[in-house]
Amino acid sequence: MKVWMLPAILFIPFSLFAQQQAVTGKVVSIEKGEPLAGVTVRLKNGNSGAVTGPDGTYSLKVPQPGAVLIFSFTGFLEQEVPVNGRQEINVTMGPDPKSLGEVVVVGYGTQQKANVAGAIASVKPAELKQTPIANVVQGLQGRVAGVQITQNSAAPGGNVSMRIRGTNSINGSSEPLYVVDGVQLSNSGGINDISSLSIINPNDIESVEVLKDASATAIYGARGANGVVLITTKRGRSGKTRVTYDGYYGVQQVTKKMQMMNAAEFAQLENDTYHTNVYDDPASLGEGVDWQELIFRDAPMQSHQVGVSGGNEKTQFALSANYFNQQGVIISSNFKRYAFRLNFDHRISPLLRVGTSLYTSYIINNTIPTASSSIDAGAVTTSILGAALGAPPTLQPYREDGSIWPFGDQLNGRYREVVNPLGLAQILNRDKTSRTLGNIYAEFTPLEGLTYRANFNPIISSGLKDYYSPRSIMNTGDLVSGGGKAAKTNSNTVVLLHESVLTYERRFADHSLKFTGVFATQTNHSNWNKIEASNFPNDATANEALQLAVDRTVESSRSKDRLDSYMGRINYGFRDKYLLDLIARMDGASKFGTNNKYGFFPAAAVAWRVSEEPFMKRLAAVSNLKLRFSYGVTGNAGAIDPYQSLATATATGNYYFNHAPVNGISPSGIPNPDLKWERSTQADLGIDAGFWNNRLNITADVYHKKTKDLLFVMALPTSSGYNTITGNFANLENKGLEVAADAAVLTGKLRWNVAGNITVNRNKVTHLTSSTNEYTVNNYTILKVGEPLGLFKTYVFDGIYQTGETILPGGSRTGGVKVKDLNKDNAITADDQTIIGNANPSFTYGFSTNLSYGRFDFSAFFSGSQGNKVYNLIRYSFENPYGSRNVYKALVNRWSPTNPSNEYVSGFQGGRLPLTDRFLEDGSYLRCKNITLGYTLPAMKWISSVRVYGSVNNLFTITDYTGFDPEVNTFGNSNTLIGVDNLVYPIARSFLFGMQVSF
């Protein structure tokens, strides 16, 4: 090579580089002016490309002369835009009428939104991420009509209950089925259990669809009666590799504290209650210890996620790693999650495509005891909240050496019946859970329109629960017989699901036809073992050397069940105006009786796109109008556990042979070969309407759902040898109205979008058993034919017995509670109890507003409930001055001969209050769930977009409820014990700062 050519060769790259030009911009939707994330921006006839970030911005280098950019996004019209020397190109994209709603996910496939005949609601990922959450279900609250979500416990990782169109069972589960990238999950458990949905990182979600009516859920047959939530995570797209970071840090604070007596007031109460000078000079004690101040704290929370996605025409990938850490506002509580996700798709040939969705997480959850199921004295000793409220402010939290000072070791053991709440915080109660969700698929397309897909979906879970209650928190007198309690529980679950899905789709002339056939088989394997130990020599080894304990017990269990399913669905359309869906599914489950192993679940839906008729074209304001009707049957396979249809036996101890205790086995369950599915029959009538090029959209549905063959426990005669039998005895119904609307109020430089929804649901028990019309759940809740679930029945408060007033037989005392003699028999008996209300709301609602101007964006979101009742057992416990524990400050105004209060009883040693309607409160509320202010920085070299934001969650709650928070349920996902507040973990207000970066 000649030397003179070298400078020319070296100059070529610099010459080409000099011709490159950086182009930046933002892509928004024409309907609402919202940023569009995930839009592909590529150079026409070139290899350069980019993808818009969460704020709709992009950055791309292009050659100067004659460059043309192509903007494409599923469901929107593709656009070609010449560069013409510009450095900033902003694009507004409109929907593609021919592919409207391609992003809507339905069971085992996708469907054009315009052609959906069932009741399906979609939630955008941006809405889920608006509020920092550990659980995807929390992000749905208030955003979907027909869905009621209750944060049963606000503890980090706390459980959430979700009801789609009401409660559908009594003893079974009413939780919907969750399908994450084809992997089927259920959510259940107690209030202190980790929600199974907490393993899913909300930042990984691409879309959420809620299937509500029978035509949409019947494809899931025996698991669809409670509705279905489809969660699709983000997948890779061909084009430039994209790296993102999404993180925030914030602080949480408790929103409310109870007003309790101070030390001086408590000491005077003690003197009055025990009619002696327990304290010589109460006034000198002042304020004393504020125990709530000691258990509550400002708690940090943070989340960090890094994602990488990209690919080419054959291979696409998306992977992410997430770290989430939420400290609780109550000491010693926290939740950590480490999560990893990989989505991979590869086209081997034009006929064959393979891929996987892999999600794995590791969770560490440290819990503290809250939400007691006991009332009065039990609540004060088993819940850290109850212990803090009831702790005498005259006692001290710590010894001089800084160790926890048990109450039984203070004041000569006078307060040994109550516990130091800081001691409860020392109890180790830790859950470690590892879970992997997988979806491995192969998709074969032998003919045009014909596709076979094989899915293999494993779920592998393992858990370790550690428990240790140390000797150091026990009263010295109680250590005589030993001390310290420990437990270790190991659990393992393996779910294996295979699905063969055959799809045929064809259009001919004015007709469109799509057939979907599915065969699925699923097996569930689970086992657990537990060892409990007590009476340790010291706390040195905690629960890591259980062999040191004097007493030990061991338990273990194993179960297996199987579900086989056969399904067919036909989607037919004529001229894209008249739509028909036919669905049929048959399920066979090993859990049910030998006479009812299989269940058949059919459904049908029709829709008329009125806006496509020629006579509607004259109405320019109407851009979309569709009428829908559906009817079908679904089942609830989650209503029973394995083996309930069989004769069962259980281990029984304390049998004595030759003066030695031995273990034995005794019958525990009577067989029922007729045990079968709980079945829901639902009719739905809906309308979808859009106006002014869909700037205003309204969706409304009315529905009527009847559920029969509910599992219920029926009493048996003693001659049978059993107390009860579980069978399909009960029926109930739900009917209601749901309306959702959204509007693009302003679409110019200032963009303003609003959205809202409202749900009205009425629930009613229509049958229990042939011999039972009323069933007592506990001493304040019942089931009754003709009434809703969550029905409260108690005495009626009638003031305080005054001096000289006649006290009826069964009544209390002078200065005690007086209840009404409703049946006028001059005695207080159980017959004087009456229905006082129910926990079901008259309606629930949510609304949001989003504004953006230039690089600024602002959003606010509100949710609420109206007309629901909450039974406040906190008041029941702490309006009772029976001695040795603190009570509400309001009881300073308690009854006495010189203060004839008609509201608060006098102090009385060991006294008990009757359960009355006094403790039933209006649980209506309006909550500001979130406000966020963000700013998107100008594009920088190597960085396509940076958005910073500040956010406040649970800013305020408007309510008349006197407890910590009206959104509670002590009994978790229970269908019958709802709307009960007994010292549930309180909600927190959080202040966050976050950043979203795209490279």
RONUDREN-388516 format. One record per residue (C-alpha): z, x, y. Coordinates in steps of 0.05 Angstrom, whole numbers, plus 5000, padded with zeros to 4 digits. Example, Ala and Ser with C-alpha at 12.3 -4.5 7.8 and 13.67 -1.06 7.14 Angstrom:
! residues 2
515652464910
514352734979
END
This chain:
! residues 999
500050005000
498150275067
503950415115
500850005171
501449365129
508949425121
510849185192
506248595183
509348405116
516348475144
514348045203
512147455161
519147185145
521247255217
514946905239
516246335190
523546295211
521446255283
517345635266
523545275237
526944755280
533744425270
533543665273
539843245274
541142505281
544541885256
542141315211
544940615221
543439915193
539539435235
543938845216
550639095238
549339775268
553940095217
552840825195
549140885129
551941425083
547641705027
540741605061
535842125035
532142495091
526442925066
520543295094
513942975077
509643435034
515343945033
521544144995
526844085050
531743515046
538643255067
543242665055
547042305110
554542385111
560041845114
558641745189
551041685178
549342365208
544742895180
542043585197
535543875172
531044465188
523544295192
517144665212
515144505284
507844275281
506143615249
512743525212
514342815187
521142595161
521842055108
528241635108
529641255043
535640865018
536340354962
535639654988
532539875055
525439955079
523040675075
521040975142
516541565162
518241865229
514242425263
518542975293
514043115353
518343685376
524743275381
531543585362
535142925354
532242335315
536441705306
533841185258
535540445248
533940195178
532739465159
533539135091
527739115043
526538375028
523438564961
529538954938
535138594973
541638734938
539239244886
545939584896
549738984871
552739154803
553638614750
556138674679
551639144639
546639254695
544639124766
541538524800
538238374866
543338054912
538437504931
537737324858
545137294840
547036594818
554436734804
560336854850
560537604863
563837954921
562438674942
567039154979
564339765014
567340445000
568540555074
573239955073
577140225014
578040895049
580240575114
587440545090
590341155054
592240884985
594041144917
591140544881
584140244890
586939534883
591139644946
584739754985
582039074963
587938684992
585738185043
578338385037
575837914983
576137154985
579136844922
583337454907
590837514918
593838204913
601338334916
604339024925
610138884878
613439544896
611940004954
614440604915
609541194910
604741004854
608040314851
605039754811
600439224841
598738534815
591938214826
590137484815
582937254818
582836504830
589936404811
594636544753
591336394686
596836504635
604236394623
606436914573
600037314572
596837764625
593537464686
590838144709
583338224713
579138694672
577339334708
570839684689
570140394716
563140684704
562840254641
569840434617
574239824609
581539864634
587239374641
593139404688
599939134668
607239334663
613739274701
615039394773
617340104763
611440294718
605540704741
599440284754
593740484708
589140434769
592940994803
589041494763
582641314801
581641684867
579041174919
574841714952
570641764889
568341034892
561240844909
561940094903
566739544880
564338864856
569138294840
566437794789
569837124799
566336534766
564936404693
557536584696
559237274724
565037414677
562737084612
558837704595
565738014582
567637424539
574737484512
576837944568
573737564627
578336964638
582237314693
576037584729
572838264727
572838844777
566939324770
568140014799
562340494805
563641214825
558941664865
553141984830
548642564850
541942474884
535842924885
535343354946
539443864982
546144044951
551643734993
558843964999
564143515029
571443555046
575842945059
583143025074
589042755113
596442895125
601642405151
608742175154
611741525129
617841155156
621640555131
620039945174
626739585169
634039665151
639239145134
645039045183
651339185143
658739195163
661339845193
667640175168
672339795215
669339115197
669239265123
676539495123
678638845156
674638455105
678238825049
684938665078
683137925084
680137885014
686038204978
691237915026
694438595033
693639205078
688639605038
687339965104
693040035153
688940075216
681839815205
679739875279
681040625278
675640745225
669840625272
662740625246
663941015182
658241235136
651240925143
649040965071
642040715086
641141305133
642841765075
637841485025
631941365072
627841925100
621442095138
616742245080
610242645083
603942455047
597342835040
590642805005
585243334998
578543254963
572643714956
566043444929
559343754911
553143344895
545743444891
540143554841
532643494832
527942984803
530343124732
537643284740
542943014787
550243174790
556542984829
563343304819
569743264858
576943514855
582743154889
590043294903
594442724926
601842784942
606142224968
613542314979
617441664980
621541405038
627441374990
630042054970
628042354902
621841914895
614842204897
608042144865
602942704853
595942644826
590943184806
584142894792
577343154772
570742764766
563942964739
557842514739
551642814708
544742524695
538742874663
531842624646
529542984583
522742634584
519542024615
522341634556
529341914549
535142004597
542242234581
548442324622
555942264628
561442024673
567842414662
574242274699
580842624684
587442604720
594442864714
600042474747
607242664760
611542074783
618842144800
621941454806
628741204828
632040564804
630239964847
628439234836
634439014794
633538424748
641138314752
644437934807
650838034845
655038604815
649538864770
644738954828
649739394865
650439884807
643339914779
639139964842
639640524893
638140014948
643639564923
648440154917
646940364989
647839665017
654239544978
657340234986
663940205026
662740545093
669840795089
668141275032
664941965035
658342185003
660142904987
666043334968
667743935010
663544374964
657443944977
657243604909
656442854900
663242514905
663741924857
667141314887
671941264828
674941924849
676441684920
682241244946
685741274878
679840984841
679940324879
672340314883
670440544814
666439894802
661240104854
657140734852
655241274902
647841164917
646741904924
648941964852
643441494830
638541944867
640742514822
638242164759
632042474730
626841934717
620142274713
613542054683
607942544668
601442224648
594742534629
588742084622
581342214611
576041684618
569141834591
562441494589
557041864550
550341524548
543241594523
537841144551
531141064516
525140694546
519740634492
515640114529
514939904601
520639414616
524239544551
530539984551
535740144499
542140464522
547840724478
554540814511
560441184481
566741074521
573241424501
579841354538
585041874518
592041814548
598542174535
605142094570
611942414572
617842064603
624042474618
630742154634
637542454648
643642164682
648342744694
655842794681
656843044752
655742354783
660742014737
667841834755
672742334727
676441804688
670041604652
668842314627
674542254577
669841954525
664142434543
658542354593
651342454609
645542034582
638742294564
632142064535
625242324519
619341864505
612542104482
606641624481
599341694462
593641214468
586441284445
581240754460
574340824430
568740364454
561440364433
556239924466
549039834447
545339514505
538139274499
534639044563
527638754571
525038584641
518238314661
514737954717
508537524706
505337094759
510836694793
515836834738
521137374728
524937464664
530437934644
534037934576
540238334561
543238394492
549638764475
553538954413
560339274426
566039494382
572639744408
578840014373
585540144406
590440634375
597340734406
603841054385
610341254417
616941564397
623441594434
629941944426
636141754465
642542164469
649242114504
655742494512
653843204530
658643794539
655543944608
649343854651
646544554641
640744344597
639643634623
635143294572
631943924545
637044024488
638543334461
641543644399
647743804441
649443074449
654742734406
650742084397
643242034385
638541474366
631141494349
625640974355
618140994340
612240524338
604840514321
599539984330
592139884322
587339324338
579839204342
575038774381
567738664361
562938314409
555838034409
552737814475
546237564503
544137404575
537737124604
536037174678
530036744697
526836644765
521036224789
517736454853
524336804870
526936124893
529435774831
534236184790
537436074722
542436504684
544436354612
550036764579
553236724510
558237184479
562037184414
568337614404
572337754342
579338044349
584038294296
590138054336
588837314325
590436874266
586236874203
583536184220
581336374291
578937094290
572636934330
571536594396
565036354429
564236384505
557936084537
556236014611
550435804655
548735854729
543235584773
541335764844
536435514896
534135974951
532935435002
530935935056
524636105016
522035395019
516235285068
520034745106
525535255123
520835755155
520835335219
528335475226
527936185253
535436235260
536536155185
534836815151
538236655084
540636015051
542335964977
545935424937
549435614872
552735254814
555735534751
559735284691
562435674632
568035884585
571736544583
577536804541
583837204549
584637714493
590138064532
594837474522
598137744459
600038414428
597738624359
600938304297
603737684333
599937234285
603237574225
610037554194
613838134224
620238494209
624638954250
629739494238
636839234240
643139664241
650639564228
650139334156
656039594115
655739784042
661640134009
664940174077
659140584106
654240344160
646940314139
640440084171
636439504144
630239084157
630438354175
624937834191
623337794265
617137364271
614236754236
606836794218
601836344254
594836364222
592335874276
593836334335
587636364378
584636544445
587036284511
580635954540
578735814612
573335314630
570935394702
566135024748
563835344813
559635084871
557735584924
553335714985
550836355016
548136325087
545436835136
543436715208
539537105260
536737635214
543337635176
547537835236
552137265215
553437155141
557736615109
559636525036
563635925011
565735704941
569635134912
572035204840
576034844786
578735244728
582334944668
585935414620
588235134553
591335394489
596135824529
600936224488
607835934495
614435994458
616735354423
623735254395
624335154319
629734794280
635135254254
633335054182
626935464190
630836114193
627536284260
629236104331
622236054360
614836104345
609136344390
603235874390
597535584433
601435004463
600835014539
595334854590
594634964665
589334914719
587235264783
582734964836
581135214905
576635384963
574636074988
570736265050
568336945074
564437115137
562037735173
558237825238
554838375278
557138145347
554138735385
548539185358
546839625418
549940275439
556539915433
556939635363
562039105343
562738805274
567938295251
569438015182
574537535153
576237115093
580936555072
583036305004
586435654984
588635594911
592735044878
595935194811
598934674764
601934664694
598734084656
602134154588
607734564555
609234294485
609333614453
616833594462
617733974527
616033774598
620834254632
622734954610
628135394641
625736104654
632336344684
637936054726
633535934787
626435874760
623135354715
616535124687
614934384695
608933964676
605333724739
608134294782
605735004798
608135644767
613636014805
617835384814
624935474841
630434994819
637535064845
643234694879
642534474952
647034835002
651434355041
655734815083
662835065071
668834675046
673534585105
681034535107
683333855080
676433675052
676233374981
673333874931
669233544877
670233734804
665634324791
665934514865
668835154892
674835214940
676835145012
672735655049
667635664992
660535404985
659434654983
653234384948
650433684949
652333174896
645132934888
646332434832
652532144867
657032194805
662732524845
662133174806
658033804812
654033914748
647234204728
644333514740
645233644815
640034194814
633234024842
626534334857
626934704924
620135024930
615135504898
612436204909
605136014915
602036084985
598435515019
593036025035
591836765041
587237115090
584737765118
580437985177
577838625206
574338885268
570139515276
567539815340
563440445354
560840745417
557141405417
561341865374
567541435376
569440915324
575340435321
577539955266
583239485254
584939085192
589838505182
592038105122
596937535112
599836985070
602036295093
606735785061
609536195002
616936194988
621136804970
627836754934
632137274969
637237514919
639238074967
642437545010
645637234949
649037894933
650938115003
653237455031
658637434978
665037785002
668537824934
671738504949
670639254938
663539264965
660139205033
656638575057
652038355114
654738465184
653737715197
659837585153
664137815210
663437075227
665936855158
670236245146
677636275159
682835755178
681935965250
674336035246
671635425209
664635715197
659935265160
655235835140
659036425110
664636375058
671336705065
673137335028
675537174958
677137674904
672137624846
668837014877
661836784859
656736394898
652535834868
645035934870
642635474924
636635344969
640235745023
637036374994
630036084992
626136345052
619236265082
615236875059
609336765106
607037385142
601537705183
601038455174
597038965213
595039385153
591239925190
588440155256
584140775259
580941155317
575741685299
571042165333
564842505304
563543205330
556443445346
552943785288
554244525282
550845095245
552145025170
555944375182
552143725183
557943285207
565243305224
569442685236
576742715257
581142095260
588141845270
590741245232
596940805231
598440385169
603039775167
603739815242
607339145246
608938525206
610137835237
614737435192
621137025191
623337335125
630037675130
629238175072
626038855075
619038575067
616037895047
610738195001
615038304940
615938114867
621838414830
618838214762
612238584771
606338244738
610237654711
606636984714
613036564716
617936984755
614337084821
616537104893
623337404876
626337954920
632038334888
632239014922
624939214914
622639884941
621239745015
614439835049
613340425097
609640525162
605341155162
602041575216
596241995192
591242505217
584942635176
578343005174
571742885139
566843465136
559843505106
556244165095
END
